[in-house]
Amino acid sequence: MERYPFLVVFKAAELRTAGFDVVPTFRTPHVTIAFADDLDSALARLVGLGNDRRVNPYHHEKPD
């Protein structure tokens, strides 16, 4: 997670309503978003959902 300067957080209920499966991954709150249809269709649905973009407090710039 330290490589990513921002995190995009979705509500699990909204993901499920949009047809995604929300599968636990490792420790809470980490999950995998799964889908059965094609990637383009799934990405279009995901982009259309509301989300909360947050600064990643664990992000560290790597020195050159």
PDB file of N, H, CA, C and O in Angstrom:
ATOM      1  N   MET A   1       0.818  -1.203   0.000  1.00  0.00           N
ATOM      2  CA  MET A   1       0.000   0.000   0.000  1.00  0.00           C
ATOM      3  C   MET A   1       0.862   1.267   0.000  1.00  0.00           C
ATOM      4  O   MET A   1       0.382   2.334  -0.384  1.00  0.00           O
ATOM      5  N   GLU A   2       2.099   1.168   0.416  1.00  0.00           N
ATOM      6  H   GLU A   2       2.489   0.301   0.728  1.00  0.00           H
ATOM      7  CA  GLU A   2       2.921   2.363   0.520  1.00  0.00           C
ATOM      8  C   GLU A   2       3.265   2.975  -0.836  1.00  0.00           C
ATOM      9  O   GLU A   2       3.718   4.118  -0.897  1.00  0.00           O
ATOM     10  N   ARG A   3       3.060   2.240  -1.913  1.00  0.00           N
ATOM     11  H   ARG A   3       2.693   1.311  -1.864  1.00  0.00           H
ATOM     12  CA  ARG A   3       3.367   2.762  -3.249  1.00  0.00           C
ATOM     13  C   ARG A   3       2.304   3.701  -3.790  1.00  0.00           C
ATOM     14  O   ARG A   3       2.569   4.458  -4.725  1.00  0.00           O
ATOM     15  N   TYR A   4       1.116   3.667  -3.224  1.00  0.00           N
ATOM     16  H   TYR A   4       0.901   3.053  -2.465  1.00  0.00           H
ATOM     17  CA  TYR A   4      -0.010   4.410  -3.782  1.00  0.00           C
ATOM     18  C   TYR A   4      -0.301   5.664  -2.967  1.00  0.00           C
ATOM     19  O   TYR A   4      -0.574   5.563  -1.771  1.00  0.00           O
ATOM     20  N   PRO A   5      -0.249   6.851  -3.588  1.00  0.00           N
ATOM     21  CA  PRO A   5      -0.476   8.086  -2.836  1.00  0.00           C
ATOM     22  C   PRO A   5      -1.929   8.297  -2.417  1.00  0.00           C
ATOM     23  O   PRO A   5      -2.200   9.019  -1.456  1.00  0.00           O
ATOM     24  N   PHE A   6      -2.872   7.666  -3.138  1.00  0.00           N
ATOM     25  H   PHE A   6      -2.653   7.081  -3.918  1.00  0.00           H
ATOM     26  CA  PHE A   6      -4.287   7.830  -2.821  1.00  0.00           C
ATOM     27  C   PHE A   6      -4.970   6.469  -2.740  1.00  0.00           C
ATOM     28  O   PHE A   6      -4.540   5.505  -3.373  1.00  0.00           O
ATOM     29  N   LEU A   7      -6.021   6.408  -1.963  1.00  0.00           N
ATOM     30  H   LEU A   7      -6.370   7.191  -1.448  1.00  0.00           H
ATOM     31  CA  LEU A   7      -6.868   5.229  -1.866  1.00  0.00           C
ATOM     32  C   LEU A   7      -8.264   5.623  -2.318  1.00  0.00           C
ATOM     33  O   LEU A   7      -8.711   6.739  -2.055  1.00  0.00           O
ATOM     34  N   VAL A   8      -8.952   4.719  -2.992  1.00  0.00           N
ATOM     35  H   VAL A   8      -8.589   3.813  -3.205  1.00  0.00           H
ATOM     36  CA  VAL A   8     -10.336   4.952  -3.384  1.00  0.00           C
ATOM     37  C   VAL A   8     -11.180   3.949  -2.612  1.00  0.00           C
ATOM     38  O   VAL A   8     -11.003   2.739  -2.755  1.00  0.00           O
ATOM     39  N   VAL A   9     -12.098   4.453  -1.793  1.00  0.00           N
ATOM     40  H   VAL A   9     -12.242   5.436  -1.676  1.00  0.00           H
ATOM     41  CA  VAL A   9     -12.894   3.612  -0.911  1.00  0.00           C
ATOM     42  C   VAL A   9     -14.343   3.592  -1.411  1.00  0.00           C
ATOM     43  O   VAL A   9     -14.959   4.635  -1.629  1.00  0.00           O
ATOM     44  N   PHE A  10     -14.861   2.384  -1.584  1.00  0.00           N
ATOM     45  H   PHE A  10     -14.361   1.537  -1.408  1.00  0.00           H
ATOM     46  CA  PHE A  10     -16.245   2.182  -2.013  1.00  0.00           C
ATOM     47  C   PHE A  10     -17.032   1.567  -0.868  1.00  0.00           C
ATOM     48  O   PHE A  10     -16.462   0.866  -0.032  1.00  0.00           O
ATOM     49  N   LYS A  11     -18.324   1.818  -0.820  1.00  0.00           N
ATOM     50  H   LYS A  11     -18.787   2.387  -1.499  1.00  0.00           H
ATOM     51  CA  LYS A  11     -19.187   1.173   0.168  1.00  0.00           C
ATOM     52  C   LYS A  11     -19.535  -0.219  -0.333  1.00  0.00           C
ATOM     53  O   LYS A  11     -19.944  -0.392  -1.482  1.00  0.00           O
ATOM     54  N   ALA A  12     -19.370  -1.219   0.542  1.00  0.00           N
ATOM     55  H   ALA A  12     -19.038  -1.079   1.475  1.00  0.00           H
ATOM     56  CA  ALA A  12     -19.620  -2.609   0.161  1.00  0.00           C
ATOM     57  C   ALA A  12     -21.046  -2.810  -0.342  1.00  0.00           C
ATOM     58  O   ALA A  12     -21.264  -3.530  -1.317  1.00  0.00           O
ATOM     59  N   ALA A  13     -22.010  -2.184   0.311  1.00  0.00           N
ATOM     60  H   ALA A  13     -21.833  -1.599   1.103  1.00  0.00           H
ATOM     61  CA  ALA A  13     -23.416  -2.342  -0.103  1.00  0.00           C
ATOM     62  C   ALA A  13     -23.626  -1.822  -1.519  1.00  0.00           C
ATOM     63  O   ALA A  13     -24.372  -2.425  -2.290  1.00  0.00           O
ATOM     64  N   GLU A  14     -22.983  -0.716  -1.874  1.00  0.00           N
ATOM     65  H   GLU A  14     -22.377  -0.226  -1.248  1.00  0.00           H
ATOM     66  CA  GLU A  14     -23.133  -0.169  -3.227  1.00  0.00           C
ATOM     67  C   GLU A  14     -22.454  -1.067  -4.259  1.00  0.00           C
ATOM     68  O   GLU A  14     -22.950  -1.217  -5.375  1.00  0.00           O
ATOM     69  N   LEU A  15     -21.324  -1.661  -3.888  1.00  0.00           N
ATOM     70  H   LEU A  15     -20.921  -1.538  -2.981  1.00  0.00           H
ATOM     71  CA  LEU A  15     -20.667  -2.604  -4.797  1.00  0.00           C
ATOM     72  C   LEU A  15     -21.562  -3.810  -5.060  1.00  0.00           C
ATOM     73  O   LEU A  15     -21.701  -4.251  -6.201  1.00  0.00           O
ATOM     74  N   ARG A  16     -22.167  -4.341  -4.000  1.00  0.00           N
ATOM     75  H   ARG A  16     -22.054  -3.983  -3.073  1.00  0.00           H
ATOM     76  CA  ARG A  16     -23.049  -5.502  -4.166  1.00  0.00           C
ATOM     77  C   ARG A  16     -24.272  -5.153  -5.016  1.00  0.00           C
ATOM     78  O   ARG A  16     -24.684  -5.938  -5.870  1.00  0.00           O
ATOM     79  N   THR A  17     -24.849  -3.974  -4.779  1.00  0.00           N
ATOM     80  H   THR A  17     -24.515  -3.336  -4.085  1.00  0.00           H
ATOM     81  CA  THR A  17     -26.007  -3.529  -5.553  1.00  0.00           C
ATOM     82  C   THR A  17     -25.655  -3.396  -7.035  1.00  0.00           C
ATOM     83  O   THR A  17     -26.498  -3.630  -7.901  1.00  0.00           O
ATOM     84  N   ALA A  18     -24.404  -3.019  -7.323  1.00  0.00           N
ATOM     85  H   ALA A  18     -23.719  -2.828  -6.620  1.00  0.00           H
ATOM     86  CA  ALA A  18     -23.955  -2.857  -8.709  1.00  0.00           C
ATOM     87  C   ALA A  18     -23.571  -4.194  -9.345  1.00  0.00           C
ATOM     88  O   ALA A  18     -23.143  -4.228 -10.499  1.00  0.00           O
ATOM     89  N   GLY A  19     -23.722  -5.300  -8.597  1.00  0.00           N
ATOM     90  H   GLY A  19     -24.069  -5.272  -7.659  1.00  0.00           H
ATOM     91  CA  GLY A  19     -23.477  -6.609  -9.174  1.00  0.00           C
ATOM     92  C   GLY A  19     -22.107  -7.204  -8.897  1.00  0.00           C
ATOM     93  O   GLY A  19     -21.750  -8.229  -9.478  1.00  0.00           O
ATOM     94  N   PHE A  20     -21.342  -6.582  -8.026  1.00  0.00           N
ATOM     95  H   PHE A  20     -21.632  -5.749  -7.554  1.00  0.00           H
ATOM     96  CA  PHE A  20     -20.024  -7.108  -7.682  1.00  0.00           C
ATOM     97  C   PHE A  20     -20.127  -8.024  -6.468  1.00  0.00           C
ATOM     98  O   PHE A  20     -20.994  -7.846  -5.613  1.00  0.00           O
ATOM     99  N   ASP A  21     -19.231  -9.003  -6.406  1.00  0.00           N
ATOM    100  H   ASP A  21     -18.527  -9.148  -7.101  1.00  0.00           H
ATOM    101  CA  ASP A  21     -19.074  -9.804  -5.199  1.00  0.00           C
ATOM    102  C   ASP A  21     -17.968  -9.152  -4.374  1.00  0.00           C
ATOM    103  O   ASP A  21     -16.946  -8.738  -4.923  1.00  0.00           O
ATOM    104  N   VAL A  22     -18.162  -9.061  -3.077  1.00  0.00           N
ATOM    105  H   VAL A  22     -18.991  -9.397  -2.631  1.00  0.00           H
ATOM    106  CA  VAL A  22     -17.162  -8.493  -2.178  1.00  0.00           C
ATOM    107  C   VAL A  22     -16.663  -9.647  -1.315  1.00  0.00           C
ATOM    108  O   VAL A  22     -17.389 -10.161  -0.463  1.00  0.00           O
ATOM    109  N   VAL A  23     -15.416 -10.047  -1.547  1.00  0.00           N
ATOM    110  H   VAL A  23     -14.827  -9.630  -2.238  1.00  0.00           H
ATOM    111  CA  VAL A  23     -14.850 -11.236  -0.926  1.00  0.00           C
ATOM    112  C   VAL A  23     -13.757 -10.835   0.063  1.00  0.00           C
ATOM    113  O   VAL A  23     -12.845 -10.098  -0.311  1.00  0.00           O
ATOM    114  N   PRO A  24     -13.820 -11.299   1.314  1.00  0.00           N
ATOM    115  CA  PRO A  24     -12.772 -10.959   2.290  1.00  0.00           C
ATOM    116  C   PRO A  24     -11.393 -11.396   1.792  1.00  0.00           C
ATOM    117  O   PRO A  24     -11.234 -12.493   1.257  1.00  0.00           O
ATOM    118  N   THR A  25     -10.408 -10.529   1.974  1.00  0.00           N
ATOM    119  H   THR A  25     -10.537  -9.638   2.409  1.00  0.00           H
ATOM    120  CA  THR A  25      -9.032 -10.801   1.579  1.00  0.00           C
ATOM    121  C   THR A  25      -8.119 -10.439   2.746  1.00  0.00           C
ATOM    122  O   THR A  25      -8.087  -9.287   3.178  1.00  0.00           O
ATOM    123  N   PHE A  26      -7.398 -11.393   3.242  1.00  0.00           N
ATOM    124  H   PHE A  26      -7.424 -12.329   2.891  1.00  0.00           H
ATOM    125  CA  PHE A  26      -6.486 -11.171   4.353  1.00  0.00           C
ATOM    126  C   PHE A  26      -7.246 -10.622   5.550  1.00  0.00           C
ATOM    127  O   PHE A  26      -8.260 -11.190   5.955  1.00  0.00           O
ATOM    128  N   ARG A  27      -6.761  -9.515   6.122  1.00  0.00           N
ATOM    129  H   ARG A  27      -5.937  -9.054   5.793  1.00  0.00           H
ATOM    130  CA  ARG A  27      -7.390  -8.974   7.327  1.00  0.00           C
ATOM    131  C   ARG A  27      -8.355  -7.848   6.983  1.00  0.00           C
ATOM    132  O   ARG A  27      -8.170  -7.142   5.992  1.00  0.00           O
ATOM    133  N   THR A  28      -9.377  -7.688   7.800  1.00  0.00           N
ATOM    134  H   THR A  28      -9.527  -8.262   8.605  1.00  0.00           H
ATOM    135  CA  THR A  28     -10.327  -6.592   7.652  1.00  0.00           C
ATOM    136  C   THR A  28      -9.552  -5.281   7.728  1.00  0.00           C
ATOM    137  O   THR A  28      -8.690  -5.155   8.597  1.00  0.00           O
ATOM    138  N   PRO A  29      -9.800  -4.331   6.896  1.00  0.00           N
ATOM    139  CA  PRO A  29     -10.927  -4.118   5.998  1.00  0.00           C
ATOM    140  C   PRO A  29     -10.652  -4.490   4.548  1.00  0.00           C
ATOM    141  O   PRO A  29     -11.380  -4.044   3.661  1.00  0.00           O
ATOM    142  N   HIS A  30      -9.637  -5.286   4.278  1.00  0.00           N
ATOM    143  H   HIS A  30      -9.046  -5.649   4.998  1.00  0.00           H
ATOM    144  CA  HIS A  30      -9.263  -5.591   2.898  1.00  0.00           C
ATOM    145  C   HIS A  30     -10.203  -6.610   2.274  1.00  0.00           C
ATOM    146  O   HIS A  30     -10.537  -7.629   2.878  1.00  0.00           O
ATOM    147  N   VAL A  31     -10.623  -6.308   1.042  1.00  0.00           N
ATOM    148  H   VAL A  31     -10.352  -5.480   0.551  1.00  0.00           H
ATOM    149  CA  VAL A  31     -11.510  -7.205   0.296  1.00  0.00           C
ATOM    150  C   VAL A  31     -11.067  -7.242  -1.163  1.00  0.00           C
ATOM    151  O   VAL A  31     -10.309  -6.389  -1.626  1.00  0.00           O
ATOM    152  N   THR A  32     -11.556  -8.245  -1.864  1.00  0.00           N
ATOM    153  H   THR A  32     -12.172  -8.938  -1.488  1.00  0.00           H
ATOM    154  CA  THR A  32     -11.390  -8.337  -3.309  1.00  0.00           C
ATOM    155  C   THR A  32     -12.751  -8.080  -3.938  1.00  0.00           C
ATOM    156  O   THR A  32     -13.766  -8.602  -3.478  1.00  0.00           O
ATOM    157  N   ILE A  33     -12.764  -7.279  -4.986  1.00  0.00           N
ATOM    158  H   ILE A  33     -11.940  -6.855  -5.360  1.00  0.00           H
ATOM    159  CA  ILE A  33     -13.997  -7.011  -5.723  1.00  0.00           C
ATOM    160  C   ILE A  33     -14.000  -7.959  -6.922  1.00  0.00           C
ATOM    161  O   ILE A  33     -13.134  -7.866  -7.792  1.00  0.00           O
ATOM    162  N   ALA A  34     -14.970  -8.866  -6.965  1.00  0.00           N
ATOM    163  H   ALA A  34     -15.673  -8.941  -6.258  1.00  0.00           H
ATOM    164  CA  ALA A  34     -15.034  -9.872  -8.032  1.00  0.00           C
ATOM    165  C   ALA A  34     -16.260  -9.634  -8.909  1.00  0.00           C
ATOM    166  O   ALA A  34     -17.263  -9.079  -8.462  1.00  0.00           O
ATOM    167  N   PHE A  35     -16.159 -10.066 -10.173  1.00  0.00           N
ATOM    168  H   PHE A  35     -15.343 -10.516 -10.537  1.00  0.00           H
ATOM    169  CA  PHE A  35     -17.271  -9.906 -11.110  1.00  0.00           C
ATOM    170  C   PHE A  35     -17.194 -11.011 -12.146  1.00  0.00           C
ATOM    171  O   PHE A  35     -16.124 -11.565 -12.397  1.00  0.00           O
ATOM    172  N   ALA A  36     -18.330 -11.331 -12.747  1.00  0.00           N
ATOM    173  H   ALA A  36     -19.200 -10.881 -12.544  1.00  0.00           H
ATOM    174  CA  ALA A  36     -18.394 -12.425 -13.712  1.00  0.00           C
ATOM    175  C   ALA A  36     -18.441 -11.943 -15.159  1.00  0.00           C
ATOM    176  O   ALA A  36     -18.175 -12.723 -16.074  1.00  0.00           O
ATOM    177  N   ASP A  37     -18.775 -10.668 -15.383  1.00  0.00           N
ATOM    178  H   ASP A  37     -18.991 -10.035 -14.640  1.00  0.00           H
ATOM    179  CA  ASP A  37     -18.902 -10.189 -16.761  1.00  0.00           C
ATOM    180  C   ASP A  37     -17.560  -9.676 -17.276  1.00  0.00           C
ATOM    181  O   ASP A  37     -16.537  -9.836 -16.610  1.00  0.00           O
ATOM    182  N   ASP A  38     -17.558  -9.066 -18.448  1.00  0.00           N
ATOM    183  H   ASP A  38     -18.389  -8.937 -18.989  1.00  0.00           H
ATOM    184  CA  ASP A  38     -16.312  -8.611 -19.041  1.00  0.00           C
ATOM    185  C   ASP A  38     -15.753  -7.393 -18.302  1.00  0.00           C
ATOM    186  O   ASP A  38     -16.486  -6.663 -17.636  1.00  0.00           O
ATOM    187  N   LEU A  39     -14.461  -7.193 -18.432  1.00  0.00           N
ATOM    188  H   LEU A  39     -13.865  -7.787 -18.973  1.00  0.00           H
ATOM    189  CA  LEU A  39     -13.755  -6.140 -17.710  1.00  0.00           C
ATOM    190  C   LEU A  39     -14.291  -4.750 -18.034  1.00  0.00           C
ATOM    191  O   LEU A  39     -14.493  -3.946 -17.124  1.00  0.00           O
ATOM    192  N   ASP A  40     -14.524  -4.452 -19.305  1.00  0.00           N
ATOM    193  H   ASP A  40     -14.359  -5.105 -20.044  1.00  0.00           H
ATOM    194  CA  ASP A  40     -15.005  -3.119 -19.689  1.00  0.00           C
ATOM    195  C   ASP A  40     -16.341  -2.790 -19.031  1.00  0.00           C
ATOM    196  O   ASP A  40     -16.536  -1.674 -18.548  1.00  0.00           O
ATOM    197  N   SER A  41     -17.250  -3.739 -19.009  1.00  0.00           N
ATOM    198  H   SER A  41     -17.092  -4.645 -19.401  1.00  0.00           H
ATOM    199  CA  SER A  41     -18.553  -3.532 -18.376  1.00  0.00           C
ATOM    200  C   SER A  41     -18.405  -3.321 -16.866  1.00  0.00           C
ATOM    201  O   SER A  41     -19.035  -2.433 -16.292  1.00  0.00           O
ATOM    202  N   ALA A  42     -17.578  -4.134 -16.237  1.00  0.00           N
ATOM    203  H   ALA A  42     -17.066  -4.855 -16.703  1.00  0.00           H
ATOM    204  CA  ALA A  42     -17.368  -4.016 -14.796  1.00  0.00           C
ATOM    205  C   ALA A  42     -16.729  -2.677 -14.441  1.00  0.00           C
ATOM    206  O   ALA A  42     -17.135  -2.029 -13.477  1.00  0.00           O
ATOM    207  N   LEU A  43     -15.727  -2.262 -15.221  1.00  0.00           N
ATOM    208  H   LEU A  43     -15.396  -2.789 -16.004  1.00  0.00           H
ATOM    209  CA  LEU A  43     -15.077  -0.971 -14.947  1.00  0.00           C
ATOM    210  C   LEU A  43     -16.040   0.191 -15.123  1.00  0.00           C
ATOM    211  O   LEU A  43     -15.993   1.150 -14.352  1.00  0.00           O
ATOM    212  N   ALA A  44     -16.907   0.125 -16.116  1.00  0.00           N
ATOM    213  H   ALA A  44     -16.945  -0.654 -16.742  1.00  0.00           H
ATOM    214  CA  ALA A  44     -17.898   1.182 -16.328  1.00  0.00           C
ATOM    215  C   ALA A  44     -18.826   1.283 -15.113  1.00  0.00           C
ATOM    216  O   ALA A  44     -19.152   2.385 -14.673  1.00  0.00           O
ATOM    217  N   ARG A  45     -19.253   0.135 -14.571  1.00  0.00           N
ATOM    218  H   ARG A  45     -18.988  -0.760 -14.929  1.00  0.00           H
ATOM    219  CA  ARG A  45     -20.104   0.151 -13.380  1.00  0.00           C
ATOM    220  C   ARG A  45     -19.341   0.699 -12.173  1.00  0.00           C
ATOM    221  O   ARG A  45     -19.889   1.471 -11.387  1.00  0.00           O
ATOM    222  N   LEU A  46     -18.089   0.302 -12.029  1.00  0.00           N
ATOM    223  H   LEU A  46     -17.644  -0.326 -12.668  1.00  0.00           H
ATOM    224  CA  LEU A  46     -17.280   0.744 -10.893  1.00  0.00           C
ATOM    225  C   LEU A  46     -17.056   2.256 -10.932  1.00  0.00           C
ATOM    226  O   LEU A  46     -17.155   2.932  -9.908  1.00  0.00           O
ATOM    227  N   VAL A  47     -16.756   2.776 -12.112  1.00  0.00           N
ATOM    228  H   VAL A  47     -16.676   2.228 -12.944  1.00  0.00           H
ATOM    229  CA  VAL A  47     -16.530   4.222 -12.265  1.00  0.00           C
ATOM    230  C   VAL A  47     -17.796   5.004 -11.936  1.00  0.00           C
ATOM    231  O   VAL A  47     -17.721   6.129 -11.442  1.00  0.00           O
ATOM    232  N   GLY A  48     -18.956   4.414 -12.208  1.00  0.00           N
ATOM    233  H   GLY A  48     -19.017   3.500 -12.610  1.00  0.00           H
ATOM    234  CA  GLY A  48     -20.222   5.089 -11.952  1.00  0.00           C
ATOM    235  C   GLY A  48     -20.646   5.115 -10.493  1.00  0.00           C
ATOM    236  O   GLY A  48     -21.593   5.814 -10.132  1.00  0.00           O
ATOM    237  N   LEU A  49     -19.955   4.362  -9.657  1.00  0.00           N
ATOM    238  H   LEU A  49     -19.186   3.794  -9.950  1.00  0.00           H
ATOM    239  CA  LEU A  49     -20.307   4.333  -8.232  1.00  0.00           C
ATOM    240  C   LEU A  49     -19.696   5.515  -7.490  1.00  0.00           C
ATOM    241  O   LEU A  49     -18.658   6.049  -7.881  1.00  0.00           O
ATOM    242  N   GLY A  50     -20.356   5.903  -6.424  1.00  0.00           N
ATOM    243  H   GLY A  50     -21.199   5.469  -6.106  1.00  0.00           H
ATOM    244  CA  GLY A  50     -19.769   6.922  -5.554  1.00  0.00           C
ATOM    245  C   GLY A  50     -18.581   6.327  -4.816  1.00  0.00           C
ATOM    246  O   GLY A  50     -18.550   5.128  -4.539  1.00  0.00           O
ATOM    247  N   ASN A  51     -17.617   7.155  -4.503  1.00  0.00           N
ATOM    248  H   ASN A  51     -17.641   8.129  -4.728  1.00  0.00           H
ATOM    249  CA  ASN A  51     -16.460   6.677  -3.759  1.00  0.00           C
ATOM    250  C   ASN A  51     -15.860   7.817  -2.954  1.00  0.00           C
ATOM    251  O   ASN A  51     -16.209   8.984  -3.132  1.00  0.00           O
ATOM    252  N   ASP A  52     -14.969   7.455  -2.083  1.00  0.00           N
ATOM    253  H   ASP A  52     -14.686   6.507  -1.939  1.00  0.00           H
ATOM    254  CA  ASP A  52     -14.280   8.425  -1.236  1.00  0.00           C
ATOM    255  C   ASP A  52     -12.792   8.301  -1.521  1.00  0.00           C
ATOM    256  O   ASP A  52     -12.173   7.293  -1.182  1.00  0.00           O
ATOM    257  N   ARG A  53     -12.216   9.323  -2.144  1.00  0.00           N
ATOM    258  H   ARG A  53     -12.719  10.143  -2.419  1.00  0.00           H
ATOM    259  CA  ARG A  53     -10.785   9.322  -2.445  1.00  0.00           C
ATOM    260  C   ARG A  53     -10.055   9.906  -1.245  1.00  0.00           C
ATOM    261  O   ARG A  53     -10.340  11.022  -0.811  1.00  0.00           O
ATOM    262  N   ARG A  54      -9.109   9.136  -0.716  1.00  0.00           N
ATOM    263  H   ARG A  54      -8.878   8.229  -1.069  1.00  0.00           H
ATOM    264  CA  ARG A  54      -8.391   9.551   0.490  1.00  0.00           C
ATOM    265  C   ARG A  54      -6.890   9.539   0.257  1.00  0.00           C
ATOM    266  O   ARG A  54      -6.379   8.744  -0.531  1.00  0.00           O
ATOM    267  N   VAL A  55      -6.191  10.424   0.946  1.00  0.00           N
ATOM    268  H   VAL A  55      -6.606  11.071   1.587  1.00  0.00           H
ATOM    269  CA  VAL A  55      -4.736  10.402   0.944  1.00  0.00           C
ATOM    270  C   VAL A  55      -4.297   9.169   1.717  1.00  0.00           C
ATOM    271  O   VAL A  55      -4.816   8.898   2.799  1.00  0.00           O
ATOM    272  N   ASN A  56      -3.352   8.426   1.177  1.00  0.00           N
ATOM    273  H   ASN A  56      -2.930   8.646   0.297  1.00  0.00           H
ATOM    274  CA  ASN A  56      -2.843   7.229   1.828  1.00  0.00           C
ATOM    275  C   ASN A  56      -1.807   7.627   2.876  1.00  0.00           C
ATOM    276  O   ASN A  56      -0.729   8.100   2.516  1.00  0.00           O
ATOM    277  N   PRO A  57      -2.105   7.450   4.158  1.00  0.00           N
ATOM    278  CA  PRO A  57      -1.155   7.852   5.197  1.00  0.00           C
ATOM    279  C   PRO A  57       0.101   6.984   5.230  1.00  0.00           C
ATOM    280  O   PRO A  57       1.080   7.347   5.883  1.00  0.00           O
ATOM    281  N   TYR A  58       0.092   5.855   4.544  1.00  0.00           N
ATOM    282  H   TYR A  58      -0.703   5.560   4.013  1.00  0.00           H
ATOM    283  CA  TYR A  58       1.245   4.949   4.531  1.00  0.00           C
ATOM    284  C   TYR A  58       2.140   5.135   3.313  1.00  0.00           C
ATOM    285  O   TYR A  58       3.159   4.458   3.175  1.00  0.00           O
ATOM    286  N   HIS A  59       1.754   6.063   2.425  1.00  0.00           N
ATOM    287  H   HIS A  59       0.927   6.613   2.538  1.00  0.00           H
ATOM    288  CA  HIS A  59       2.526   6.301   1.208  1.00  0.00           C
ATOM    289  C   HIS A  59       3.823   7.026   1.547  1.00  0.00           C
ATOM    290  O   HIS A  59       3.835   7.996   2.305  1.00  0.00           O
ATOM    291  N   HIS A  60       4.910   6.531   0.968  1.00  0.00           N
ATOM    292  H   HIS A  60       4.900   5.743   0.352  1.00  0.00           H
ATOM    293  CA  HIS A  60       6.209   7.167   1.141  1.00  0.00           C
ATOM    294  C   HIS A  60       6.864   7.281  -0.224  1.00  0.00           C
ATOM    295  O   HIS A  60       6.983   6.300  -0.959  1.00  0.00           O
ATOM    296  N   GLU A  61       7.286   8.494  -0.549  1.00  0.00           N
ATOM    297  H   GLU A  61       7.189   9.290   0.048  1.00  0.00           H
ATOM    298  CA  GLU A  61       8.004   8.694  -1.817  1.00  0.00           C
ATOM    299  C   GLU A  61       9.346   7.967  -1.727  1.00  0.00           C
ATOM    300  O   GLU A  61      10.039   8.027  -0.711  1.00  0.00           O
ATOM    301  N   LYS A  62       9.692   7.279  -2.815  1.00  0.00           N
ATOM    302  H   LYS A  62       9.129   7.230  -3.640  1.00  0.00           H
ATOM    303  CA  LYS A  62      10.977   6.597  -2.840  1.00  0.00           C
ATOM    304  C   LYS A  62      12.033   7.573  -3.298  1.00  0.00           C
ATOM    305  O   LYS A  62      11.823   8.306  -4.264  1.00  0.00           O
ATOM    306  N   PRO A  63      13.178   7.596  -2.615  1.00  0.00           N
ATOM    307  CA  PRO A  63      14.249   8.509  -3.048  1.00  0.00           C
ATOM    308  C   PRO A  63      14.804   8.074  -4.397  1.00  0.00           C
ATOM    309  O   PRO A  63      14.824   6.885  -4.714  1.00  0.00           O
ATOM    310  N   ASP A  64      15.253   9.037  -5.186  1.00  0.00           N
ATOM    311  H   ASP A  64      15.237  10.004  -4.929  1.00  0.00           H
ATOM    312  CA  ASP A  64      15.829   8.721  -6.515  1.00  0.00           C
ATOM    313  C   ASP A  64      17.188   8.096  -6.389  1.00  0.00           C
ATOM    314  O   ASP A  64      17.813   7.768  -7.398  1.00  0.00           O
TER     315      ASP A  64
END
